[in-house]
Amino acid sequence: MKRLSRDWFLQPSIDFELKSYTLLGWLQSACLEVNESRIYPAFDDLQFHLRSLEQFKTDTDTLYEQFPKEIEHLYTGNPPRIIYKTKHEPDSQFSIIRSIIDWSIPRVESAFKSTEERLLEMKSNTELFPVGIEPIYKKEGFLFIPDGDQELQIFSYRMGNIFEKESASVPALNTQFFMHQRWTISTTLNAIKSDILKQSDFVPAVYFLRSEKSLPVNETLLPIAKIRLMEYLAGE
């Protein structure tokens, strides 16, 4: 999909029509990916740009409130109050940027919410369950993800370092592609797990993501598997 630069609304030239076409072109590209059941990276990109736009708007509002003001009108109604106006109005370029921001936020938000709903719908059609007996230690292991009817993509996973996000400790889940595997009636999940155990120097936890629909692995099923696994481990 097309990617949108992090500071696209600040890059020259600062022109409302040009920026609106830039955003609409990117949103169309992201929506096409989602319609093809490729949720990522569209979901992350939409979330990032929505937060970036909202943060920029908040920051500029705060800056504008700090501009010197003068009394414009004494209001004698109920309750009485003083109406102020800013002495120094923002320059034309700043005003155009704010217009771009105000125009863009609802459109990006709408696309993000639609993508989030699609993600939740796909997630509801999946189920994560352990393959065989689970070890006590579950912070490292493998994810079995179907790739069509007779293929598995196998990923190793490891719980990463705890990092701070919005004043809460959030664990990171790191994954790495391990191997492709044919999956047939004679090659069961437990048999595949047994082969992996022979290659491991510890007893790993192994989980399988069942999906009612055939979906892209890297763009959809792997992110869903990571979400499912994080929820599963957090619920224990």
C-alpha positions, 0 to 999 in steps of 0.5 A, a space after each residue: 500500500 501507499 505510505 504517508 510520510 509522518 509530517 505530510 501536512 507540514 511538507 511543502 507546499 502548504 496548499 489545502 487542495 494539494 494536501 486534501 488530494 494527498 490524504 484522500 489518495 492514501 486513504 483510498 489505498 489503505 481502504 483497498 488493502 483492508 477490503 482485500 483483508 490485509 489489515 496491517 500495516 493499514 491499521 497501524 498507519 491509520 492509528 499513528 496518523 490519527 494520533 499525530 493529527 490530534 496531538 498537533 491540533 492539541 499542541 497548536 490550540 495550547 500555543 494559541 491560548 498563550 498568545 497575548 489577548 486584549 478585551 474585545 467586549 464586556 458582556 453584561 448578560 447572566 452571567 457577566 463575562 469578558 470577551 477577549 480577542 488575540 492581539 496577534 492572529 496566526 499567519 496565513 500558512 499556519 491557518 492553512 495547516 490548521 484547516 488541513 488538520 481540522 479537515 483531515 481528522 474526521 476522515 482519518 478517524 472514520 477510516 480507522 474505526 472502519 478498519 478496527 471494526 474489520 479487524 475485530 470481525 476477523 478476530 472473532 472468526 479465529 480461535 487460539 488453542 495450545 497444541 498438546 500439553 502446555 509447559 509452565 514457562 510460556 514466554 517463549 514458544 511457537 505459533 502455528 498459523 494456517 496458510 491455506 488448507 494444507 500449509 502452516 507458517 510457523 513463527 517463534 515468539 518471545 515475550 519482550 521487555 516491558 515498556 511504558 505506554 500511557 503510564 501503563 506497563 505493556 509487554 511486547 511480543 516479538 515474533 520471527 519466521 521459523 519455517 513452512 510446513 505441509 499440514 495433512 491428515 498424516 502430519 498432525 499438529 502434535 507430530 509437527 510439534 514433536 519435530 520442533 521439540 527435537 530442534 529446541 534446547 527447551 520445552 516450548 509452548 506451542 499454539 495454533 490459530 484456527 481461522 474460519 476463513 483463509 486470510 493473508 498471514 503476515 498482514 492479518 493472521 499473524 497480528 491477530 495471533 499475537 493479539 490472541 496470544 497476549 490476551 491468552 497469557 494475560 488471562 492466566 
